[in-house]
Amino acid sequence: QVQLVESGGGLVQAGGSLILSCAVSGSILSYNELGWYRQAPGKQRELVAAIDIGGSRNYAESVKGRFTISRDNAKNTLYLQMSSLKPEDTAVYYCYLQLVYKYWGQGTQVTVSS
């Protein structure tokens, strides 16, 4: 059974940095696409960043230049490095992997204070 467990969220001041981690059960080498979504209160879940098996990355316009997605296949872990954080980045962040279905983690809260 596929399981994803996020960690690394928390409270940070505007301009600060955080690194989110997502531990994936099994070898992520076999997974085509991994990524992060976020959902702010009252808003729809939105794609933040994705990385495919070849290492190609895709970012939301709002986070380009500030966030970096990476994967460590040896550790079966996905990361999201977030810097220059803004209050509008406040949301619950979910990692996912795409197989036939999309599998989700439980989410981790990121709160950016102004």
N, CA, C and O of each residue as an XYZ file, in Angstrom:
456
protein
N       0.847     -1.187      0.000
C       0.000      0.000      0.000
C       0.884      1.239      0.000
O       1.863      1.316      0.741
N       0.533      2.192     -0.827
C       1.306      3.417     -0.928
C       0.987      4.327      0.250
O      -0.180      4.553      0.569
N       2.027      4.849      0.894
C       1.852      5.797      1.983
C       2.805      6.962      1.812
O       3.957      6.786      1.415
N       2.315      8.156      2.115
C       3.125      9.363      2.058
C       2.959     10.095      3.387
O       1.838     10.274      3.864
N       4.065     10.513      3.981
C       4.024     11.197      5.268
C       4.847     12.478      5.175
O       6.062     12.439      4.980
N       4.155     13.626      5.320
C       4.836     14.918      5.260
C       5.352     15.322      6.638
O       4.846     14.883      7.671
N       6.374     16.172      6.615
C       6.883     16.788      7.833
C       7.580     18.083      7.462
O       7.879     18.330      6.294
N       7.837     18.911      8.474
C       8.617     20.123      8.253
C       7.833     21.409      8.252
O       8.422     22.486      8.152
N       6.508     21.332      8.361
C       5.736     22.558      8.402
C       5.926     23.294      9.717
O       6.557     22.784     10.643
N       5.372     24.502      9.789
C       5.480     25.268     11.022
C       5.161     26.726     10.794
O       4.610     27.118      9.766
N       5.527     27.520     11.792
C       5.298     28.966     11.758
C       6.621     29.663     11.454
O       7.644     29.376     12.077
N       6.590     30.580     10.492
C       7.799     31.299     10.114
C       7.423     32.733      9.774
O       6.301     32.999      9.342
N       8.343     33.641      9.965
C       8.100     35.039      9.615
C       8.281     35.246      8.111
O       9.007     34.504      7.448
N       7.620     36.248      7.602
C       7.773     36.600      6.186
C       9.252     36.813      5.874
O       9.989     37.436      6.639
N       9.662     36.275      4.724
C      11.065     36.339      4.332
C      11.878     35.152      4.777
O      13.026     34.987      4.363
N      11.294     34.321      5.621
C      12.003     33.158      6.142
C      11.943     31.961      5.206
O      11.442     32.042      4.084
N      12.476     30.837      5.709
C      12.580     29.623      4.894
C      12.092     28.413      5.675
O      12.131     28.388      6.905
N      11.635     27.419      4.939
C      11.260     26.127      5.494
C      11.583     25.057      4.464
O      11.617     25.320      3.262
N      11.819     23.847      4.954
C      11.977     22.703      4.060
C      10.944     21.655      4.454
O      10.930     21.183      5.591
N      10.092     21.299      3.520
C       9.118     20.233      3.734
C       9.686     18.917      3.192
O      10.375     18.890      2.172
N       9.381     17.846      3.893
C       9.793     16.510      3.462
C       8.570     15.631      3.316
O       7.567     15.820      4.003
N       8.663     14.668      2.413
C       7.585     13.708      2.199
C       8.220     12.326      2.041
O       8.850     12.033      1.024
N       8.049     11.498      3.043
C       8.574     10.137      2.995
C       7.566      9.239      2.286
O       6.391      9.202      2.650
N       8.030      8.527      1.285
C       7.157      7.698      0.449
C       7.482      6.225      0.677
O       8.645      5.826      0.635
N       6.457      5.428      0.918
C       6.679      3.995      1.091
C       7.078      3.375     -0.243
O       6.541      3.725     -1.295
N       8.029      2.450     -0.178
C       8.466      1.813     -1.418
C       9.463      2.683     -2.159
O       9.783      3.794     -1.736
N       9.937      2.166     -3.253
C      10.922      2.884     -4.037
C      10.252      3.918     -4.935
O       9.377      3.588     -5.736
N      10.675      5.180     -4.793
C      10.055      6.224     -5.615
C      10.630      6.236     -7.023
O      10.178      6.993     -7.882
N      11.623      5.395     -7.251
C      12.167      5.324     -8.598
C      11.097      4.891     -9.598
O      11.145      5.260    -10.771
N      10.145      4.116     -9.126
C       9.137      3.586    -10.039
C       7.954      4.528    -10.222
O       7.041      4.231    -10.993
N       7.961      5.658     -9.524
C       6.826      6.573     -9.606
C       7.111      7.643    -10.641
O       8.174      8.265    -10.635
N       6.166      7.848    -11.515
C       6.380      8.776    -12.613
C       6.437     10.225    -12.156
O       7.341     10.967    -12.539
N       5.486     10.622    -11.349
C       5.400     12.024    -10.970
C       5.131     12.159     -9.477
O       4.297     11.456     -8.907
N       5.847     13.065     -8.876
C       5.658     13.416     -7.468
C       5.524     14.923     -7.379
O       6.012     15.644     -8.249
N       4.873     15.401     -6.345
C       4.764     16.845     -6.242
C       4.100     17.310     -4.977
O       3.838     16.538     -4.055
N       3.831     18.614     -4.960
C       3.212     19.273     -3.814
C       2.035     20.130     -4.272
O       2.121     20.851     -5.266
N       0.956     20.037     -3.538
C      -0.169     20.940     -3.647
C      -0.278     21.695     -2.335
O       0.323     21.316     -1.330
N      -1.051     22.763     -2.360
C      -1.381     23.462     -1.125
C      -2.830     23.923     -1.165
O      -3.416     24.116     -2.230
N      -3.386     24.094      0.019
C      -4.762     24.571      0.123
C      -4.858     25.568      1.261
O      -4.627     25.236      2.424
N      -5.199     26.785      0.908
C      -5.408     27.836      1.898
C      -6.877     27.845      2.303
O      -7.724     27.363      1.552
N      -7.195     28.387      3.481
C      -8.589     28.418      3.931
C      -9.490     29.106      2.914
O      -9.198     30.212      2.459
N     -10.581     28.444      2.564
C     -11.546     29.028      1.647
C     -11.138     28.989      0.184
O     -11.834     29.534     -0.672
N     -10.006     28.343     -0.108
C      -9.538     28.301     -1.490
C      -9.406     26.863     -1.972
O      -9.356     25.927     -1.174
N      -9.352     26.702     -3.287
C      -9.170     25.376     -3.862
C      -7.724     24.928     -3.719
O      -6.805     25.741     -3.621
N      -7.548     23.609     -3.711
C      -6.204     23.069     -3.687
C      -5.513     23.423     -5.004
O      -6.104     23.294     -6.076
N      -4.257     23.871     -4.915
C      -3.539     24.275     -6.117
C      -2.180     23.591     -6.179
O      -1.549     23.334     -5.154
N      -1.743     23.303     -7.396
C      -0.442     22.697     -7.595
C       0.650     23.721     -7.316
O       0.611     24.840     -7.827
N       1.616     23.331     -6.507
C       2.751     24.195     -6.189
C       3.958     23.816     -7.044
O       4.569     24.677     -7.677
N       4.300     22.527     -7.061
C       5.470     22.069     -7.801
C       5.348     20.586     -8.050
O       4.715     19.863     -7.281
N       5.967     20.129     -9.146
C       5.961     18.716     -9.493
C       7.302     18.359    -10.111
O       7.982     19.202    -10.697
N       7.668     17.086     -9.966
C       8.908     16.594    -10.554
C       8.640     15.204    -11.114
O       8.011     14.371    -10.461
N       9.126     14.963    -12.339
C       8.853     13.660    -12.930
C      10.054     12.735    -12.777
O      11.073     13.105    -12.194
N       9.915     11.535    -13.309
C      10.942     10.518    -13.115
C      12.255     10.912    -13.765
O      13.317     10.438    -13.360
N      12.193     11.781    -14.775
C      13.409     12.238    -15.440
C      14.037     13.452    -14.769
O      15.110     13.905    -15.166
N      13.360     13.975    -13.750
C      13.881     15.123    -13.034
C      13.371     16.463    -13.537
O      13.783     17.508    -13.032
N      12.489     16.452    -14.515
C      11.916     17.713    -14.989
C      10.988     18.288    -13.934
O      10.215     17.565    -13.306
N      11.074     19.603    -13.747
C      10.325     20.278    -12.695
C       9.322     21.256    -13.275
O       9.537     21.842    -14.336
N       8.234     21.416    -12.563
C       7.187     22.349    -12.955
C       6.757     23.105    -11.704
O       6.543     22.502    -10.652
N       6.629     24.432    -11.819
C       6.283     25.257    -10.666
C       5.103     26.168    -10.980
O       4.911     26.595    -12.119
N       4.323     26.455     -9.952
C       3.319     27.500    -10.066
C       4.038     28.834    -10.232
O       5.119     29.042     -9.681
N       3.425     29.734    -10.998
C       4.049     31.036    -11.234
C       4.314     31.777     -9.919
O       5.301     32.503     -9.800
N       3.451     31.595     -8.960
C       3.548     32.340     -7.712
C       4.738     31.926     -6.854
O       5.109     32.649     -5.929
N       5.345     30.768     -7.147
C       6.458     30.302     -6.315
C       7.768     30.189     -7.091
O       8.800     29.868     -6.502
N       7.750     30.443     -8.380
C       8.970     30.340     -9.185
C      10.051     31.263     -8.632
O       9.802     32.425     -8.310
N      11.247     30.717     -8.534
C      12.364     31.484     -8.017
C      12.479     31.489     -6.510
O      13.482     31.939     -5.958
N      11.433     30.980     -5.832
C      11.456     30.953     -4.364
C      11.419     29.524     -3.820
O      11.995     29.248     -2.768
N      10.758     28.635     -4.517
C      10.616     27.248     -4.070
C      11.410     26.328     -4.993
O      11.535     26.582     -6.191
N      11.940     25.256     -4.413
C      12.659     24.249     -5.198
C      12.187     22.866     -4.788
O      12.209     22.518     -3.607
N      11.762     22.081     -5.764
C      11.350     20.707     -5.506
C      12.500     19.771     -5.876
O      13.192     19.980     -6.873
N      12.689     18.745     -5.060
C      13.740     17.769     -5.345
C      13.324     16.412     -4.795
O      12.423     16.319     -3.962
N      13.980     15.373     -5.263
C      13.697     14.019     -4.806
C      15.009     13.300     -4.538
O      15.973     13.439     -5.291
N      15.034     12.541     -3.470
C      16.181     11.710     -3.136
C      15.720     10.263     -3.276
O      15.075      9.715     -2.382
N      16.057      9.657     -4.405
C      15.572      8.305     -4.665
C      16.112      7.293     -3.664
O      15.430      6.325     -3.326
N      17.326      7.511     -3.193
C      17.927      6.576     -2.243
C      17.193      6.591     -0.902
O      17.123      5.573     -0.212
N      16.649      7.749     -0.541
C      15.940      7.879      0.728
C      14.424      7.802      0.539
O      13.676      7.912      1.511
N      13.967      7.614     -0.695
C      12.526      7.585     -0.978
C      11.822      8.800     -0.396
O      10.768      8.686      0.229
N      12.421      9.959     -0.613
C      11.898     11.178      0.002
C      11.814     12.308     -1.020
O      12.703     12.496     -1.851
N      10.735     13.034     -0.929
C      10.504     14.225     -1.747
C      10.655     15.445     -0.860
O      10.278     15.416      0.312
N      11.209     16.523     -1.414
C      11.437     17.741     -0.635
C      10.837     18.961     -1.336
O      10.667     18.986     -2.555
N      10.529     19.953     -0.533
C      10.163     21.255     -1.068
C      10.885     22.303     -0.230
O      10.543     22.538      0.929
N      11.885     22.925     -0.838
C      12.608     23.999     -0.178
C      11.889     25.307     -0.484
O      11.697     25.668     -1.645
N      11.500     26.003      0.563
C      10.741     27.236      0.414
C      11.529     28.380      1.025
O      11.932     28.309      2.186
N      11.749     29.424      0.259
C      12.455     30.589      0.767
C      11.688     31.852      0.393
O      10.749     31.814     -0.401
N      12.100     32.956      0.973
C      11.419     34.247      0.761
C       9.916     34.075      0.936
O       9.124     34.547      0.119
N       9.543     33.406      1.992
C       8.129     33.094      2.212
C       7.300     34.352      2.447
O       7.758     35.327      3.041
N       6.066     34.294      1.960
C       5.130     35.406      2.057
C       3.894     34.957      2.828
O       3.600     33.763      2.872
N       3.171     35.882      3.430
C       1.943     35.498      4.138
C       0.970     34.723      3.232
O       0.243     33.851      3.708
N       0.956     35.035      1.960
C       0.048     34.330      1.039
C       0.476     32.894      0.759
O      -0.253     32.158      0.095
N       1.636     32.484      1.250
C       2.050     31.082      1.142
C       1.432     30.235      2.258
O       1.563     29.010      2.254
N       0.773     30.875      3.196
C       0.134     30.159      4.294
C      -0.920     29.190      3.756
O      -1.838     29.590      3.040
N      -0.775     27.915      4.111
C      -1.678     26.883      3.612
C      -1.299     25.550      4.237
O      -0.268     25.427      4.898
N      -2.150     24.558      4.018
C      -1.767     23.176      4.293
C      -1.137     22.636      3.013
O      -1.718     22.731      1.932
N       0.048     22.075      3.150
C       0.787     21.559      2.008
C       0.683     20.029      1.985
O       0.910     19.359      2.992
N       0.339     19.504      0.819
C       0.156     18.065      0.633
C       1.122     17.555     -0.436
O       1.237     18.139     -1.514
N       1.807     16.471     -0.126
C       2.580     15.832     -1.184
C       1.706     14.769     -1.854
O       0.753     14.259     -1.264
N       2.052     14.456     -3.080
C       1.286     13.448     -3.815
C       2.220     12.670     -4.712
O       3.323     13.116     -5.029
N       1.759     11.495     -5.119
C       2.413     10.799     -6.210
C       1.338     10.302     -7.174
O       0.232      9.938     -6.777
N       1.697     10.302     -8.422
C       0.740      9.968     -9.476
C       1.056      8.584    -10.032
O       2.109      8.363    -10.629
N       0.136      7.672     -9.825
C       0.201      6.387    -10.494
C      -1.034      6.335    -11.394
O      -1.274      7.284    -12.140
N      -1.808      5.281    -11.350
C      -3.102      5.317    -12.031
C      -3.991      6.321    -11.306
O      -4.733      7.079    -11.932
N      -3.908      6.314    -10.005
C      -4.591      7.300     -9.163
C      -3.554      8.225     -8.552
O      -2.351      7.967     -8.593
N      -4.064      9.316     -7.980
C      -3.210     10.234     -7.244
C      -3.303      9.858     -5.767
O      -4.396      9.797     -5.205
N      -2.162      9.609     -5.146
C      -2.106      9.299     -3.724
C      -1.625     10.530     -2.973
O      -0.767     11.272     -3.453
N      -2.194     10.741     -1.775
C      -1.929     11.959     -1.008
C      -1.365     11.653      0.367
O      -1.644     10.611      0.959
N      -0.561     12.594      0.860
C      -0.181     12.582      2.256
C      -1.255     13.250      3.088
O      -2.279     13.684      2.561
N      -1.020     13.333      4.392
C      -2.030     13.866      5.303
C      -1.990     15.386      5.394
O      -2.923     15.999      5.912
N      -0.928     15.994      4.898
C      -0.800     17.440      4.909
C       0.011     17.957      6.083
O       0.042     17.347      7.151
N       0.666     19.087      5.870
C       1.415     19.760      6.931
C       1.158     21.256      6.821
O       1.190     21.829      5.732
N       0.900     21.879      7.974
C       0.529     23.297      7.983
C       1.768     24.174      7.883
O       2.755     23.964      8.588
N       1.700     25.154      7.001
C       2.719     26.194      6.902
C       2.025     27.525      7.139
O       1.074     27.874      6.439
N       2.505     28.265      8.132
C       1.939     29.564      8.453
C       3.041     30.607      8.382
O       4.069     30.484      9.048
N       2.823     31.636      7.569
C       3.803     32.709      7.406
C       3.214     33.983      7.979
O       2.190     34.472      7.500
N       3.856     34.515      8.997
C       3.364     35.729      9.656
C       4.004     36.960      9.022
O       5.147     36.933      8.566
N       3.228     38.030      9.011
C       3.731     39.272      8.394
C       4.451     40.135      9.405
O       4.937     41.213      9.062
